[in-house]
């Protein structure tokens, strides 16, 4: 999450803010195009999918490397199939929902906050640089709070 907030959030903020500063947002609006449809929705959707995919990748890497390490050191005598069955049977519906919902919501938050700040930045490069640390802190706080709320509800 920290890497995505720092890397992707900063890039999204910079890109959206410069679109606003350069007048591209005004041009879209003058042509009757809603900037949200062109700027916000694709970035938010792509970030949500990316966070979900990364979450699944890291989850699988952790599970498989844990099993491999235990099998190679002789700490487990169960087969890979038994291990997978144990993991899946040990998970509840809440666990599955948490694995699905939490990364998607985190992706939405990680993309939405920089877009929101980028659209509100003043027309100067200095204002963009000043908004970057704010974006990081806002996104970090939002992901911690929303992640905690999702975990508490599920």
N, C-alpha and C positions, 0 to 999 in steps of 0.2 A: 504494500500500500504506500509506504513512504517513497519508494522509488517511482511509482506511478504518479504520485502527487507531485514530486519534485521534477520529474522529467516530462511527463505528458501534460500535467496541469500547467506547467510553465510555458510549454510550447503552445498549448491551446490559448492561454491568456495572451501571449505575445502576438499570435496570428490574428485573433479576433480584435484585439486592441488596435493593431495596425490597419486592419480592414476598416475600422471606424475612423481612425485618424486620417487615412487616405481618402475617405469619402465613399468607399465602396458600399457601405451599408445604406447611405443616403441614395446612391444610384439604384440599388435594388428596390428600395421603397418607392422611388420615383417611377419605376417600371411596373409597380403593382405587385412585386414579389415580396412575400413576407420573409425577412431575414432569418427568422426562426426556422423556417422550413429548409433553408439552404445552408445555414451556418450551424445552428444549434443541434437540430435533430440528428444529422449524420454523425457529428462528433460524439454526442451523448450515446447514441446507439452503438457506435464502434467501440467506444471506451468500455461500455458495459459488457459487450461481447468479449473484448480483450481481457478484462479483469476476470471474467468467468473462466475463459480458456486458461489463463495463467494459474488461476486457483486450482483447476482440475489437474493441470500439469504438475504443479508442486505437490498436490495431494498424492498423485500416483507415484511420483518420484520418492516421496517420503515413505509410502507404504512398501514399495518394491525394494528400496535400498535397505529399509529396516528388516524385511524378510531375508534379503540376500545376506546381510551382515550376520543375522542370527543363524542362518543355515550354514554359512561358511565357518563360523566359529563354533558350531555344534551346540548352540544354545536352544535350538528347536529341532524336533524330529518330525514335525508335521510336513506334509507335502504343500506345494504351492496352492493346489486346489482347496485343501483343507483351510489354509490360511485365508484365502479369499472368502470361503464360506463363513468362517468365523467372523471376519470383518463385517460382511454383509448382514449376517444374522445378529450381530451385536449392535447394529445401527437401528434406531427407531425411525418412525415417520418424521418426527421433529428433526432428527439429524439430517435426513435427506432434504427436507424443506430448507433447513439452514444452509446446506451446501449449495442449494439452487438459488435461494433468494438473496442471501447476504452478499455474494460477489457481484450480482447484477445491480443491486442497490448501491453498493460501493462504487461501481463503475459510473453509475448515473451521477452520483455526488461528485466524484473526482472530475468529471467533465463539466457538470453544470456550474459549479462555483467559478472556475476560470472564465467561462463564457459570460456569466453574469457580471463579473468584475471587468472583463474586457470591453463589454458593451457600455460600461459606465465610466470608463477612463477618460480623462481630459485629453485634449488634442496636443499631446507632447510626448516625446520619447522618454522624458524624465518621469512623467506620470506612469508610464508603462513599467519602468524599472522599479518605481515605488510600489506598484501594485503587486509585484511578484512575491515579495515576502508575505504580504497580506493574504494572497491566494494560498500560499503554502500553509499558513497558520489556520485560516478559515477551513480549508479542506481537511487538514489534519484533525481539527476539533470536530468537524461535522462527521467525519468517518468514525472517529472514536465514539461519539455520542450515538449516532445512528446504529453503528455496529453493536453497541451495548444494548440499545433498545430492542433491536431485532433478536439478539441472543436472549434477552430477558423475556420477551413475548413468546418465543419458541422454546 
